[in-house]
Amino acid sequence: MPGLTALVLVTFIAVWAIVLGVMEIYGAIQLRKEIDNEWMLILSGVASVLFGLIVLIAPGAGALGLIWAIAAYSIFFGITFIALALRLRKHKHA
């Protein structure tokens, strides 16, 4: 049943992205008094939620299209976290 397997995998990826995005937004709100430019984490969270919703709305999209979307999402997500990590490296915990 490869069709059902593909649908479950796509749904799993979409739900994972939505949950991760919500947790990133929540984390940014919690860190807002600790760090500057928490908008990077919020932007990453919004991108995760949007990606998850798009994949969830159109699960029947072609596998090649989904691969390109996942690749673009991962590159954007990685760049955003690298930028956030560079900002957090300068932060000292009291």
Secondary structure, 3 states (H helix, E strand, C coil): CHHHHHHHHHHHHHHHHHHHHHHHHHHHHHHCCCCCCCHHHHHHHHHHHHHHHHHHHCCCCCHHHHHHHHHHHHHHHHHHHHHHHHHHHCCCCC
